[in-house]
Amino acid sequence: MMATVDKKVRILCVEDDPQMRTFLLAQLKARGFQTQAVRDGAQAIDLAAIFQPQLVLLDLSLPSLDGLTFLRRLREWSSAPVIVLSAHDEEPVKIKALDLGADDYLTKPFSLNELLARVRVALRRAEETARLRNSVMGGEAQRPSYRCGGEGGLLVDFAHRVVRSGGREVHLTPTEYDLLCELTRHAGKVLTHRELLQRVWGPDYSRENTYLRTFVRHLRRKLEPDPSQPRFLRNELGVGYFVPPPDTEEL
């Protein structure tokens, strides 16, 4: 029996191949998603503003406005998860897409089951992020917030999904926030590369070290006073990453 979703999740498909676009629309609609599709990057920006997608499937080779430029512009105002669907399998292209805010990268050709699994993972991550933002207390957090470095240091408010560094609020994508939460909720403990990949992206991502390196670099650029000499997001060479213990046990 074909699985369906309980409510109309909005997915925007930005794909210039007509056959792929038709295939994606048919398969997603059959599973209960509310879906819009467009082939042109410039038109996709306008449609995204109107449609307000909860997830975006993005090809990189687009007319008028390429996929990377679309991604850069989308990230100026939207934190919706973005899964890149591309024929380019080169690591520099993947890193560029992740640097610009993509949450996942799937190389064509791909199986429908793998795509649907990655869609489910991305939507669960975004839903959890929204739940944490809207809750009064972070149910899974052992403390309501994490602070390191005093008033001008790093603050992660689990209850309201607010992150501050150097006294200013920092806006993170759902994946960036999930990665930061994993580290801060286990402050003082080194989490291995494999642990972080499985906890943030899922069990099928345990070898995607490029993802982890890229997102750690994202976070350091956003959170560290000097990303080349990180105070907060530290690494244990060849093992994993950790953040220092909080300033106090109860914040």
Disulfide bonds with the S-S distance in Angstrom:
none
